[in-house]
Amino acid sequence: MSKTRLGALLAEHGIAYEHRRELGTPPDMRWLFHAGRLAEATAAYRAHVERETPEAIAELAAELDAAPPTALLCLEADPAGCHRRVITEALRGRRADIEVVDL
């Protein structure tokens, strides 16, 4: 499903959708996740976030005080095998009070 269609469907139910491109997995790393090379993919994405987008993580962490419950979405079904886990770990590094529930 496209992010445009997803956003429209969520809006019909009063749910806001934000696409945060800077927190997505760069195309040159996606194949590692898809190939099941999780340790390598996670390490590469973690390095990417720390090097290229630390401000995006800091901004998201700061917004959570005033935000409604927030969900991180990905095409991957298992959060242990995708970039969401790295993002939640980075958020917890800035905000130890964050509760993460994998659905």
N, C-alpha and C positions, 0 to 999 in steps of 0.2 A: 504494500500500500504506500502511496506517495505521502510525503509529509503534508502536502496541501490538502489532500483528501482526509487524512487523519485529523488535521487541525479543524476541518469543517465538521467532521463527525463528532469530535469532542465538543466543539462549540455548541452543537445542538443539545448537548447535555450539561451546559454550563461549566465546562472544563476548559481552562486555558491551555494552549499548547505553545511552547517556545522551542524553536530550533536553535541550538547553540553549536554552530558549525565548528567553532574552534575546539570543541570538546569531542568531536567525532574522531574516528580512527582514520588516519591518512591512508589513501589508497595503496601506497607501497607497503603498508603493514597488514592490511585486511587479510591477505592471503594466508598469513601466518596463523591467524585465528581460525580461518576456514580449513586449513590443513591440519588442525589439531595440535599445532606446535605451540601450545599454550604458554609454557615457560618462556620461550623466546619471544612470543607475541606480547606477553605481559611486560617483560623487561623492556622491549622496544617502545611500547606505548607509554610506559611509566617514564622512560627517559625523555620521550617526546613532550609529555605534559610538563615535566619539571623544567625542561629547556625552553619550550616554545609557548606554553600557555599558563604559567603559574598565576597570572593575573586573572584569568578566567575562573580558575578554581577559587581564588580568594574572593572574587566578586560573587560567585554563587554561594559560597559559605556565608558571606555577609548578608545576602538577601534572605537566607533561610529564617532569620528571626521574624520577619514580617510576612513570610510566604505561607500559603496554605500547604497542606501535605503535598509533597512533590514526588513525582515518579521519574526515573530515568528509563528511557526506552532504547531498545536496540533490536536489530533483526535476530540476534542470537537468542535462543530460548533459555540457555543456561547462563545465569549471571557469572558463574565461576569461570566461564570460558569466553568472556568478552571484556570490552573496555570499561563497562560499568563498574566492575570490581575495583579497577585502578582509580576511577573517579571517586568512588565512595571512600576508599582508603585515603586518598588525598584530602577529601573533605574532613574526614575524621582527624587527620593530622592538624587541621586548623580549628576544628570544633569537636572536642571529645564527647559532647552531649548529643551528637547526631545519632538517631536511631535508624538503622537500615533494616528493612524487611524485604527479603527476596520473595517475590510472588511467582 
